[in-house]
Amino acid sequence: MGALHSIKKISPLQAIIFTGTICILIVIAGTAGFLVMQHDLLKKVEKKQTCYLELVDFRSKLIEYDLSRNLAHTITVAGEERKLSIKQYAGVLRLIYEKLLVQMQDAGLQPVAPMHADRQNWTVVLTGENLELFRFGLENTIDKAKVETKVAADELVVINQFFLFFILAVLLTLSITAGWLLHNNYRQTLLPLAQLSGQLKLLNRDIPESIHDTAEEIKKELAETEYSSDITQITESIMSFCGEIEEKNKMLDELHIRDEKTNLYNYRHFKEHLIIDIERARRHGDKVSLAMIDIDYFKQYNDTNGHIAGDHALKSIADLIISQCRMSDVPARFGGDEFAVLLPETDSVTVKEVAERLRKVIGAAQFSSKHQKKAGHLTVSIGIATFPGDASDRETLTNNADRALYMAKSAGRNTVVTFASMNIPQSKAG
C-alpha cells in the first residue's frame, strides 16, 4: 500500500521526466552501439570494395600481359619511365598478385581455386593452360568479391534501417506512456510524436525513394508545427539518419549502374531506361529517339597507340558525349567502342541535330594519353532511329538504329544516318 501511495504522489511532469530520461539513455546507448557497428561495417565495405577494384585492375594488367608477351612494357617507377622485358613485367604482376593476397586476407576474402598460384613457379603460371586456369580462378574470385561487397553493403543498409525502427519503437513507447499519464494533456509533446510516428510508419525499407519522402515530410512538419525541444532534437536526428541512408543508397546505385572505364551508364541500366521510356511514350503519345555511336577505325588507333591510349580516348569521347546530353538523356556504353544515347521526348529532327553536333565536337577534339606527346584525331559514325515512326517496340528501335549505324559506316564513316532516310519498306523495318 505504501508503494502504491508513493506512485500516486508522482506528478505527471515527474513521470514524463523519468520516462524521458530512460528513453534518452536507451537512445544514447543504442546510438553508441549503432555508430560502432556502422563504423565497422563501413570499414568492411570499403576494404571489400577496394579489393574488388584492385582485382579488376589486376585482371586488366593480366589481359594486357597475355596480349603483348613479345613486346616491352613501359611503367613509371619513382617518376621515371622504364622499359620492362616480358620476364620483368611478369615479376611486376607477381608483386601485385602477392599484394592482392594480403589485401584479400585483410578484407576477409578467399581466392577461388585455381587462383591459388604457385608463387615459386610464377613464370610457369603465366604460360599456356596454366595462365588460362589462373585467369579462370581470377574471374571467379572477382565475381565472389563483387557479391561479398554487395552483401556487406546490404548489411550496412539493413543496420541503418534497423536503427530507424529502433528510434521509432522508443518514440512510440514514450508517446504511449505520456498519453496514459497525461490523458491528452501536454499536446505540444504528444501531437508531434503522433505525427512523427505516422511518418515513420510510412517508411518502406524496400523503396529508396520512401526514405527521401519521409525525411521531406518530417522536415515540412518541423517547420509548420511547434515542437518541444526534446522532440525537435529527435526529429532532427531521424532526418539526419534518413539523409545518410539516402546518400549511401545513391553511392551503391552508382557502383552498379556505371561502366567503370568510361563512367557512362552500363548496358543493364540503359536497357531498363529503354523499357520505361518506350512504355511512357506509348501511353502519352510521345517520341523517343536512340542514337548508336561507333568510333571509326578504333582498332587501328589501338594497334598504333596502345591500349592505354585507347582507354584514354574512350574516356575522353565518353566525356564529350556527356557534355552534349541533357539531364533526361541516358548516355551508355553499349559495348567495346560502341556507345548509345537514349533521348526521351525527342523527335527525329532534334536527335539528328544533336548527333551532328556530337559528331563535329568529337571530330574536332584531340586525343592523347599521359605518355604521348602528339595528339591524334578520331571520328564517329552515328545511326539514329525514333519511336514510333521508325519502330513499334524497343527491340526494333535498337535494331533499326544499329542498321542506320551500319549504313553510316558503309557510307564512308564520320557521318550521321537516320533510319528513315534509308528508304526501307515498313515490313522490313520491323
N, C-alpha and C positions, 0 to 999 in steps of 0.2 A: 504493500500500500504506500509505503514511504517513497519507493522508486517511482510509482505511478504519479504520486503527488508532485514529485520533483519534475517529471516530464511535463506535467500540466503547467508548471510555473515557467517553462521555457517560452519566451515570446517568439512570434513568427519571424521577426528580424534575426533573433539569435539562431533560430533553426536554419534560416537561409544562409547566415554567415557560416555556421558549422558545416552544412551540406556543401556550400560553395567551396569551403576550404578543402574538404575531402576531394571534391571533383577536381579542383586545381592541382592538388597533389597527384591525383591519378593522371591528369593530363601531362603534368611535368614529367612524371616517371615514364609514361607512355611515349612522350616526345623524345626524351633522352634515349630510351631504348630504340625508338624508330630511327633517330639520327645516326646512332651507332650502326644499326643494321643497314640503313641506307648507304652509309659511307663504305661499309664492307662490300655491299652489292655493287656499288659504283666502281670500286677498285676491281672487283671481279669482272664486270662487264668491260671495263677499259682494257684490262690485261688480255681477255679473250679476243676483243676486237682488234687490239694491236697485233696479237699473234696471228689472227686471221689475215690481216692486211699484209704482214710480213711473209706469210706463206704464199699469198697470191703473188707478191713481188718476186719471191724465190722461184715460183713456177715460171714467171716471165723470163727470168735470167736463165733457167734451165732450158726453156724452149729456144732462147737465143743461142745458147751454147750448142744445142743439138743442130740448129740450122746453119751454124757458122763454125764448124770444127776446124776447117782448114784456113781460117782467117785469124789474123792477130786482132786482139781486142784492146780498146782504149779505155782506161779507167782513170779516175782522178784520185791521187794519193797525196795528202798534205798540200793540196792546192796545185799539184803538178800533174800533168797528163803523162801516163806511161803506157807503152805498148806491152801487152801480155801475150805470151805464147798460149796455145790451147792447154798445155800442161799447167802453166801458171794460172790460167783462168779457172781450170778445174780445182786448183788449190784454193782460189778465192771462194768458189762455190762450196768447198768443204768447210771453210771457216764460217761462211754464212749458215751452212747447214748445222754446224755444231752450236752456233749461237741460237738458232731456231729451237734446237732440242732443249736448251736451257730455258728459253722463253716459254716453251710449251709446258715444261715441267712446272715452272712458276705459275702458269695460268691454269694448271690442273688439266691440261690436255694431253692425251696419249696418242702418239703417231700410230696410224693403222698399218699393219703389215701389208706389203713388204717394204714399208718406208724405213724400217729399222736397218739402215745400210751399214755395211762393214766399213768403218772409217779407216781401218788399217789398209784396205784394198780399194781405196776411193776411185782410182783410175779405172779399175775393172767395173765398178758400179756404174760409171758413166759411159759404158760402151755396150753396143748391141742390145740383146734382150734384157740384160741387167738394167740398162737405162729405161727401157720401156716398163719393166716391173717397178722400178723406183718411181717413175712418173705416175704409174697407176696408183701406187701407195700414196703418193703426194696428193693426187686428186681426191682420193678417199679421205685423206686427213683434212684437206681444205673443206670438203663438204661437212665433215664431222665438226670442224671448228666453227663453221658458219652456223650449223644447227645449235651447237652449245652456246654460241654468242647470242643467238635469238632466244634460247631458253633462259639464259641469265638476264637478258633484257626484260623478258616477260616476268621473271621473278621480281625485278625492280618495280615494274608497273603494278604488280599484284600487291606488293608490300605497301606501296603508296596508297592504293585504293583501300587496303585493309585499314590503314591509319585513318583515312577519311571516315570509314564506317565506325571506327573506334571513337572518334570525336563525336559522331552522330549519336552513338549509344550514351556517351557521357552527357551530352546536351539533353537528350530525351529523359534520362534519369533525373537530371536537375530540374527540368520543366515539370515532370510529374510530381516530384517532391514538393516543389514550390506551390504547385496548384492545390495539392492536398492540404498544405499548411495555411495558405493564404485565402483559399476559397475565392478565387478570381480577383484578389487584391494585387497591388503592385503590378498593374498592367504594363507598365513600362518595361518590365523584365519578361513577363510571361508571353505577351503577344509577339514580340520579336523572336523569342525562342520558337514559338509555334510556326511562324513564317519561315524561319531558317530551317527548321526540321522538314517542313514541307518541300523546300527547295532541294534539300539533300536527298529526300526520298525519290525525287525525280531523276537523280543521278543514275545513269546506266553505264556500268563499267565496260560494257562491250562496244559502246559507241563513243569514240574520242570527242566528237562534237558536243556530247552531253556535258562533259566536264567544262568546256568553254561556256556553254549556255548557262549552266548552273552558276558559275562564277560571275557572269554578267548580271544575272538576276539578283544574286546576293548583293552585288555592288550597287545596283539600282535601288534596292530596298534600303541599303545602308544610307544612301543619300536622302531618301524620302522620309524615313522613319527615325524618330528619336530613340536611340538605343541607350541602354545603360552602359557604363564604361566596361563592365565585365563582358557583356555580350558583344560590344564593339571589338574588343580585343580578340575574342574567339572567332568572330566572323571574319576579321581581317586575316587571322591565322589560316582559316579554311580557304579563303580567297588566294592566299599566298601559295598554299599547297596545290590548289587547283591549277594555278599558273605554272608551277614547277612540273606538274604531271603533263600539262599540255605541251610545254617545251620539250620534255623528254620524248613524248609521243611523236612530235614533229621530227626530232633528231632520228628516231628509229625509222620513221617513214622514209626519210631521205636516204637512209642506208639501203633500203630495199627497193627504191624506185629509180635510183640514179645509176647510170653507167659510170664505172669507176675511172675509165680512161678519159672520157670527154665531158663528164658531168651533165650530159644530156639525160633525158628520161630513157629508161630501158624499154625493150620491146614489150614486156608484160604490161607496164604502166600505159604505154601507147595504145595497146590493144584494148585495155579497159576503157580508156577515154574514147576510143573509136566507137565501141559498142554504145556507150552512154550518149555521145553526141549525135550518132546516127538516129537513135531512138527518139531523142529530144527533137531533132529536126523533123522527123517523120510526124510527130504529134503536133508540132507548131507550124508546120509548113515552111521551115527554114531551109537554108542551104549549108552544106558542109563541104569544104574543099580539102584535098590532100595533095601535097607536093612530095614527090620522091626525088631525092638528090643523090647523085653518084659522082665521085671525084674522077676526073678524066686522067687516064694513064697513071693511076696511083701506084700500081705495082712497079712500073718503070721508075717512078720517083723513089720508091723504097729501095729498089735494087741499086740505084745510083747514089743515094744519100745515106742509106742505112735505116734500120728500123727505129732508131731513136729519133732521127729527124722526121720519119714518117709519123711517129706517135705525136711529136710536137705539132706537125701540120694538122693532124686530126683534131687535136685540142684547139688549135687556132681557128680552124674552119667551124668547129662547134661553137666557139665564142662569137664568131661573125653571124652564124645562124641565129643564136640567141639575141644578138643585138638588133636583128631585123624583125623579131617576133613581138607580138602583143602579149599582154598578161594572160589572155584567154587562150592563146595558141599553145600547142603541145609539140615542141621540138624533141625528137628522139633519135637515138642511134638504132637504125634498123638492122644493122649487121655489117661487119667488116668496114668498108669505106663507103657504105650507103647510109643515108640519113632520110628521115621522114618528118614532115611538119604537118600537123593536123590543124586546120583553121576553121573553127566553128563560126556559123553565121557569116560566111564569106562566099560570095558568088564567083563565077569563073573569070570575070573581068578583073576583080580585085586581086584574086590569087595570082593571076598572070603578072600583074604589076608588081606584086611582092616578089615573085620568083625572078623576074627580070632584074629588079633592084638587087636581090641577093646574088644573082649570077655576076653582076657587074662589080659588086663590092668584093666578092671573093677573087674575081679575075684581076682586080687592081691591087690586091694585097701581096705582100712579100713574105715568104716563109723561110725561116732558118732555125736551126737548133742551137743549143748553147755552145756547141763545139764547131759551128760553121760560121765562117766569116762572110761568105757570099750567100745572098738570099736568092730563092727561086720563086717561080710563079706556078700556080695551079689554077685549073678551071674546073667547072662542074657542069654536068648535064642534068636537066630537071624535067620531069614529066609530071603533069598535073591532071586531076580529074575532079569533078564536082558532083555531089549528090544533091538532088535526084536526077539531074539532067543526064549525067554520064553513067550512072549506076543506080540500081534499085536496092542494094544492100551493101554492107560493109566489105564482104569478100570481093564483090565485083568492083567496088570502088578502089580497093587496094590493087587488084589485078589490072584494072584499066590505067591507073596512074603508073604502074610498073611497065605496062605496054607503051605508054607515052614516053617513059624514060628510055626504053629500048630504042624507040624511034628517034629520040634526040641523039643518042649515041651513034645510031646508024647514019644519021644525017650529018655527021662530022663533029659531034661533041660541041661543048661550050655553047649550048643553045637551050631554049625552053620550048617544049612541045606540049600542047593541050590535047587531051584525048578527043575532044570534039573536032579538032582540026584534022584528025586522021581519016575522017570520012568512012568510018567502019559501020556497016549496017547494024541496026539495033539488035537483031538476032544474034550477031556475032559478038556484039559488045557486052552481052550478058544481061 
